[in-house]
């Protein structure tokens, strides 16, 4: 038997489902709850309760007896949790069967009542369970908001290494601590910086991103700190620097390793004192800016070569965040593909694109030297062109070219041997020449890590 009763005068009240096989007891409990303006539904069997829970998504709290014919309140609890994990749940047990109550609490019930119980005890129990339900609902909403904010900045993935990144971002986002984000190109360093800003108390203020490598050295100081009219040739009016433009917000300095030593000195002073002096000015200007820096270079190696200030490194590296390469989070690739497919389909007004197993296999087999940025570009091209075969061929050919750069099987050691040091030096020099002095690309060309490559350059004094 199943009956649904609603107090129409209180449509927004908490909805309680009472599960009790004793009809008189069931109606008594329901009448007490209605008198306190609860919306009440009743069920006199576990099966009837399950039907109601499946059909009615508005139930907030369940109060269930333990003994319900061939089933028990534990069965109702398990079904309720599966149907709606947020629902509040209390169980009633006969005197002397406290073990049932303990088992229910261990299985996820929020409270229990021992029969017989008083009216006030019943209401206190329902109130407690209602608060537990409200707390779960609030936490769920907050997690959903955080998830949406993460989606806004395209930070996607559930790999353990990414979970550590998320945890650190959430932990430090509301502070003003300076952050240094490291990682290979294309791993999402700017996305992490934007997430820090979006989750911070500064999110209504500007987020300004600047690539330090793209600023001409002669103009870097004016770009960052501003300049007064007439301070240098071409300064026809006062110029607000990027730091001042980001006042009360966040300044993201990408590729901080490309900043000149002179600009590094002025940035260090700003971080220490919170003031800056525009070029050509006399008076200091107080600015409230959170600085987040990023680089794919080894700053400590640059310090050893006197290319980066050690004191600035420690000022920036208050909180380090290392973005993992895509090779370290292969399990995230299907999720990322799905995310980018949906994103670019909506962005370009195209129908959703479903990837075939062959295409997904090719994507999972590829090494992704360009990391998430390369994956994003490939998926966008696939969404626009719709040619999976072209994608598969491109990925397979790219991998094949990398593998065939220098096959050991095609190399034969001369009978009189070789001068290994000379051979290695020539390989290093040719790689640097082919990559126009870019150590990161040259290291990748030789299949070395950046640190190993730099060490070998130092070994042979190659500049």
MOHU-V986902 format. One record per residue. RES is the residue in one letter. BURIAL is b if it has 16 or more other ideal C-beta (glycine too) atoms within 10 Angstrom, else e. Layout:
RES,BURIAL + RES,BURIAL
This chain:
X,e + X,e + X,b + X,e + X,e + X,e + X,e + X,e + X,e + X,e + X,e + X,e + X,b + X,b + X,b + X,b + X,b + X,b + X,b + X,b + X,b + X,e + X,e + X,e + X,b + X,b + X,b + X,e + X,b + X,b + X,e + X,b + X,b + X,b + X,e + X,b + X,e + X,b + X,b + X,b + X,b + X,b + X,b + X,b + X,b + X,b + X,b + X,b + X,b + X,b + X,e + X,b + X,b + X,e + X,e + X,e + X,e + X,e + X,b + X,b + X,b + X,b + X,b + X,b + X,b + X,b + X,b + X,b + X,e + X,e + X,e + X,b + X,b + X,b + X,b + X,b + X,b + X,e + X,b + X,b + X,b + X,e + X,e + X,b + X,e + X,e + X,b + X,b + X,b + X,b + X,b + X,b + X,b + X,e + X,e + X,e + X,e + X,e + X,e + X,b + X,b + X,e + X,b + X,b + X,e + X,e + X,e + X,e + X,b + X,b + X,b + X,b + X,b + X,e + X,e + X,e + X,e + X,e + X,e + X,e + X,e + X,b + X,e + X,e + X,b + X,b + X,e + X,e + X,b + X,b + X,e + X,b + X,b + X,e + X,e + X,b + X,e + X,e + X,e + X,e + X,e + X,e + X,e + X,e + X,e + X,b + X,e + X,e + X,b + X,b + X,e + X,e + X,b + X,b + X,b + X,b + X,b + X,e + X,b + X,e + X,e + X,b + X,e + X,e + X,b + X,b + X,e + X,b + X,b + X,e + X,e + X,b + X,b + X,e + X,e + X,e + X,e + X,e + X,b + X,b + X,b + X,b + X,b + X,b + X,b + X,b + X,b + X,b + X,b + X,b + X,b + X,b + X,b + X,b + X,b + X,b + X,b + X,b + X,b + X,b + X,e + X,b + X,e + X,e + X,b + X,e + X,b + X,b + X,b + X,b + X,e + X,b + X,e + X,e + X,b + X,e + X,e + X,e + X,e + X,b + X,b + X,b + X,b + X,b + X,b + X,b + X,b + X,b + X,e + X,e + X,b + X,e + X,e + X,e + X,e + X,e + X,e + X,e + X,b + X,e + X,b + X,b + X,b + X,b + X,e + X,b + X,b + X,e + X,b + X,b + X,b + X,b + X,b + X,b + X,b + X,b + X,b + X,b + X,b + X,e + X,e + X,e + X,b + X,b + X,e + X,b + X,b + X,b + X,b + X,b + X,b + X,e + X,e + X,e + X,e + X,b + X,b + X,b + X,b + X,b + X,e + X,e + X,e + X,e + X,b + X,e + X,b + X,e + X,b + X,b + X,b + X,b + X,b + X,b + X,b + X,b + X,b + X,b + X,b + X,e + X,b + X,b + X,b + X,e + X,e + X,e + X,e + X,b + X,b + X,e + X,e + X,b + X,b + X,e + X,b + X,b + X,e + X,e + X,b + X,e + X,b + X,b + X,b + X,b + X,b + X,b + X,e + X,b + X,b + X,e + X,e + X,b + X,b + X,e + X,e + X,b + X,b + X,b + X,b + X,b + X,b + X,e + X,b + X,b + X,b + X,e + X,e + X,e + X,e + X,e + X,e + X,e + X,b + X,e + X,b + X,e + X,e + X,e + X,b + X,e + X,e + X,b + X,b + X,e + X,e + X,b + X,e + X,b + X,b + X,b + X,b + X,b + X,b + X,b + X,b + X,b + X,e + X,b + X,b + X,b + X,e + X,b + X,b + X,e + X,e + X,e + X,e + X,b + X,e + X,e + X,b + X,b + X,e + X,b + X,b + X,e + X,e + X,e + X,e + X,e + X,e + X,e + X,e + X,e + X,e + X,e + X,e + X,e + X,e + X,e + X,e + X,e + X,e + X,e + X,e + X,e + X,e + X,e + X,e + X,e + X,e + X,e + X,e + X,e + X,b + X,e + X,e + X,b + X,e + X,e + X,b + X,b + X,e + X,e + X,b + X,e + X,e + X,e + X,b + X,b + X,e + X,b + X,b + X,b + X,b + X,b + X,e + X,b + X,e + X,b + X,e + X,e + X,b + X,b + X,e + X,b + X,b + X,e + X,e + X,e + X,e + X,e + X,e
